[in-house]
Amino acid sequence: MEDIRNIKQRFEIIGNDAKLNRAIEKAVQVAPTDFTVLISGESGVGKEIFPRIIHSYSTRKHEQYIAVNCGGIPEGTIDSELFGHEKGSFTGALADRKGYFEVSNGGTIFLDEVGELPLSTQAKLLRVLETGEFIRVGSSKVQKTNVRVIAATNVDLPTAVKNGKFREDLYYRINTIPIPIPPLRDRKEDISLLFRKFAADFAEKYRMPPVRLTEDAVQVLENYRWPGNVRELKNITEQISILEQERSVDALTLKGYLPAHNNSLPALTSIPESDHSFANEREILYKILFDMKKDMNDLKHLVYDIMQKEHIAPEPEPPTSIVLRNLYETPQSEFLAPQPPKSFSAEKERHIEDTEAVIEESLSLEEKEKEMIIKALEKNHGKRKLAAQDLGISERTLYRKLKEYNIDN
């Protein structure tokens, strides 16, 4: 087997961590076979490098290599992208089109974010892996392909299987050879090496002296958790290289670029998964509703206390919205004084007020959701994938929300 140092140099891999070295060794060992490989790891750890290593050291190295981001393709077109379609099979299908499995016949296909595939597409992928057969969208003709599949995911697939979001049979089929990639926070000794490499690259790119870190800055760099891993480190190194006049960066300056230390940046509060795990955007809306309801209750208590002190009988408040009452069932009587019965005209006026309140609140909910999406994008420097993870939704859902709210990103 080729020396691991030569492999790192060829694919520009920086680091001496034992787990990273083991992942490279496994990639080279499995390359000559046709086993399906599952590369797992957090977003930004560099999973995309390992399929290229496997392909380069395989017997298919002179054939086609295609990388597909499954999370970046809309659900309605994913089957067409992977398996192709026939002319007239759907609106806009003006001609026959070959899919990636047909184009990469004899070569290797890398399915990044495989955990984002719809269940219907997962069934078709399983068929390709087991029999090499697929059918174009709008066709009944079975076609054959000989493709080596390498998949990658930052999703906990066993949990996804348990929750019914990923097929169990497909999971065991693609997990023939697992290669886990360690997160950057577990490679502390590699962090400063990566910073120096990125700083040198950006110095050459922008024709300026490379930035250097003081000893206290190195400590800050290594103690930061790096939720965005190598990608986040590279982005921050580029920011420092461009914005800092001084080429020597101390700890205080460095902290200004780290989200955990920069309170002036708009950022979403990190909530532990054990407390709140947003499975989809509906749960985000529920969280917003809960917070709004709590704020309104606090305000009602405050107003009622003031009115009691001044001996003013409070007017009955119209219900804020049917949704809030159904979700939380908070009794209004605990802070509202008893009221005399109203006439028909008063009830009619009350109904009109209710309608207006519901409309105003529904608009505010849209604004809240839009605001959270914008903040998540700003926090992650426009990276949709990272923003979607912070929000607890899929990248496909975030893409749809961006179009719905006309957010320019």
N, C-alpha and C positions, 0 to 999 in steps of 0.2 A: 504493500500500500504506500502511496506517495506520502512523503513527509508532511505532517500537519501544518508546519510552518509555510511550506510552499503553497498549500491550499489556501491558507489565510491571506497570503500575499496576492495570490491570483484573484481571489474574490473580495479583497479589501476588507477582511474581517479583523477587527482590532480587539484584543483581549486575551488573557491567559487563564481565565476561569476554568476550573476542572469540568463543570457541567457543560460549558460551551464547547470545550474540546471533545467531550464525549459525544455531543450532538453531531459535531463534524465527522467524527470517526464513524458513527452509525450511518450517516448519509453516504459516505464513501463505501462502506461495507455493503449496503443494500442496493447501491447503484447498478451493479451488473445484473441483478435479478429483475423480474417484472412484478414484484410485490407492490401492492398499493400501500402508500405511506401517508400517515396522518401527522402533520406538524402542528403542535399546539403551543400556545404562549400568548401573553398579553399583547395588546395592540402596541406596535412600535418597537418590538424586540428584534425585528429583522427576519421574520419567518420567510420572506420572499427570496432570501439568498439560498436557502437549502434546496428548494426544487431545482435551481440552476446547477447546484453542485451535483445533485443526483443525476440530472439529465446529461451533464458534461462528462460524467464518468460511466455512463451506461452504454449499451450497444446501440442505443437510438440517438446518439449524440449528433449524427449527421442528418437526422430527420427533423421534422417540424416541432418546435416548442411554443406552446401558447399558454399565456397566463390570463385567467378570467377572474375578475372580482365579482363574485356572486351577489354580494350585498349592494353593488352599484348598479345592477340591472333591474328595471321595474318588473314586478311580478308578472305582468301581462305579456312581456316579451322574452322572458328568460328561456322558455322552451324553444322559441324560434332561434335565439342566439346559440343555444347549445346543440340543438338537433336539426336546425334548418326548417324551411317551410316551402310549400308549393305555391305557385302563382294563384292568386285569388282565394287563398285559404282564410284571409281576414282583410279588413279594410287597410289599404296601404301596401298589401303584398302584390306588387306589380310584376314581379318576376320570381322564378325559383331562386332559392338562396341556400347555400351550404352552411351547416352549423359547424361549431368548433370541433365537435367529435369527428365530423366527416373531413374537415380540412386537416386536422392533425393525425390522420390515419397513419400508423407506423411510427409516430412520434410520442411526445409527452404532453399532457394537458395538466396545468396547475389550477385547481379550483380553490381560490382564496375565499375566506369567509363562507365555507361550505355550510355552516350552521344556519345561514340566512336563506337557504333554498326553501321554497314552498314544498309542502308535503307531496303534492302531485308530481313535482319535478324530481323529488327524492326517489319516488317509485321508478321513474324512467331511468334515473342514474343507476339505481340498483340493477336494473335489467342490463344496462351496458356493461357494468362491472362483472356480472355473472355469465352473460352469454355473448357479449360483444355486439348485441343487436339494438337498433333504435329505429324509430319511425319519424319522419319529418312531420311537422304540423300541417294538417290538411291532406295527408297522404295515408294510404293503407299498405304501402309497400315497405317491407322490412329490409333494412340495410345492415351491413356488417361493418365493423371497424375494429382495428387492432391498436388500441391506445393505452399507454401507461398513465394511470391517474395518480396524481399527488394532490392531497387536500391539506388545507390549513384552516385553523379556527382559533378565535380568541374566546369562544363560548365554551362553557362547561357542558360538553355534549352528554355525559351521563345524566346530568340534571335536566337537560333539554329532552332527553328520552323519557325520563320519569314524568315530565310535564306534558308529554304528548306532542312536543314541537319538533322532534326528530325521530325518524324511524329507527327502531332498535336493530333490525336486521342490517340496515345500511351502516349504522355505527360500527358494528362488528366487522362488516365487510371492508370499510375504509381504514379501520384501525389495526390492520394486519401488522404493520411495523410502526409503532408510535415513536416520534422524536419530539420530546419536550424541549423548549427553548427557555432558559432561565430569564427572569426579569432583571432589569439593570440594577435594582436595589440589592439583589443578591450577588452582584459582581462589583463590589465596592472598589477593589483594586483596579478594575478596568475603567472606572469613570473618568479619572484624571487622564488616562491614556487616550481615551476617546476625545476628551476636550482638546487636548493638544493636537490631535490629528485633525479635528474639525477646524480649530483655530488656524492651523497651517494651511489647510485647503482654502479657507475664506481669505486669508492674507494674500494668497496667490491669485485668487479670483478677483479681489477688489484692489490689488496692488497696494498693499499697506503692510506695515509690520504686524506680526502675529500678537494677539493679546496673551498675557501671562497671568497666572493666578498667584496671589500671595499664599503663604502657608495656612493662614486662617480661612482664606477663601476656599482652599482645597478641602478643608474640614467641612465647611458648609456644603460644598458640592457633593461630598461623599455621604453626608448625613441626610440629604434631601431624598424623598422616597421615589421620585421620578415616575409618576403615574403614566406619563407618556413614553417612558423608556428612552431608547436611543434616539428616536425621532424628536422627542421633546428636548433632549440634550443638544442635538444638532441645531434646532431652531433657536434655542437660547444662546448658543455660542455664536450663531450668525448675528443675532441682535446686538450682542456685546461688541462683536468685531466692527460693526457698522456705526453704532451710536456712541461708543466711548472714545473720548479724545486721548485719555491716558491709556497706554498699552499695558500697564500693570493694574490689575483689578483686585481690590481688597474684598473682605467679607461683606462689609456694609454695602458696597456697590453691587456685588453679586446678588445679595438678598433682594435688591430692587427689581431683579429680573425673574425671581422665583415666585410663582403665584401664591404659595403658602405664606410668603413674607411681605407681599405687596397688597395692602388693603385698599389702595386707590383703584385697583383694577376691578371691573365688574366681574364677579364670579359667583357661581352657584355654590351654596353650602354643601359640603360633602357629607352625605348621610350614610352611616354604616348599613351594609346590606341586611344585617341581622335585624335592623329596626324597620327600615322601609325599603322594600325592593319593588321598584316600579316595573311591573310586567308589561305594561303598554301605556298608551297616552291617556286612556280612561282613568287609570289610577293616578296619573299626574293631575288630571282635572279634579278628582276627588280630593286630593291633597290641597289643591288651591281652594276648593269649596270649604273644606274644613277650616283652613286658616282664616278665610273671610268670615265664616260663621263665628269663630272665636273672637275676632276683632269686633264684630257687631254686638256680640253679647257683652263684651267688656264696655263698649260705648253705651249700651243700654243701661247697664248697672250704674255707670258714672252719671248719666243724665237723670236717672231715677233718684239717686242719692241727692243730687243738687235740688231737684224739685221737692223732695221730701223736706229738706232743710228750709226751703222757702214756702212750704205748705201749699204747693201747687199740685193739683190732681193731674196726673199724666194722661194724655190722650192715648187711646188704644192704637197700637202700631200695626199696619197691614203686614201680613206675612211677606218675608223677603222674596221667597220663591218656593214653588212646590218641590223643586229638587232638593233644596236644603232641608225642608221639613221631613221628606221621606228618608233622606240619608241619615239624619242625625236625631230626629224625633226629640228635639230640645223643647221642653215645655216652656211656653211663654208666660204662664201664670206666676212663675216664681219671682218675676220682677215687674209685672204689670198689675195695676190696681183694678178691681172689678169695675165694669162699665155698665151703664143703663142700656137697655135695648134700643136699637136704631130703627128709624122709619125706613120705608121702602126706598125713598129717594136717597137717604144716607147710605143704604146698602149698595145702591147703584153707583154712587160716587166712590164708595170703597172699592168696588170691583174695578172701576177705571184706574184708581190709584195702584191697585195690585198689578194690573196689566203693565202700567208704565214701569213699575219697579222691576218686574221680571225682565222687560226688554233692556233696561239699563244694566241689570246685573249680567245678562247673557253677553252684552257687549263688553263689559268689564272682564269677563272670563276669557273672551277671545284676546283682549289686550294683554291679560296676565300670561296666557300661554305664549303669545307672540313675544312678550318681553323676556320670558324664560328662554325661549329659543335663541333670541338675539344675544342674550348674556352668555349662553353656552357657547355660541359661535365665537364671540369676542374672547372668551376665556381660552378657547382652544385655537385661537388665531385663524379662524375660518375653516378648520379641519372638521368636515361633517361627521366623519366616523367617530372622532373623539367626542364631539358635541352630542351625538346620538347616545353614546355610552353614558355621559353625564346625566342626560335626561332619562335614561332607562328605556329608550325606544330603539327600534331598528333604524338603520340608515335609510332604508326605503321609506319608512314612515316619516322621517325627518325631511326627506326630499319632497314628499307630498305636502307636508306642512309649509315648506318654503314656497312652493308654488301657490298654495291656498292663501297664504298671507302676503304674497308678493314681496318676499324678503330677498333682497339682492345679495347673493353670496357667490 
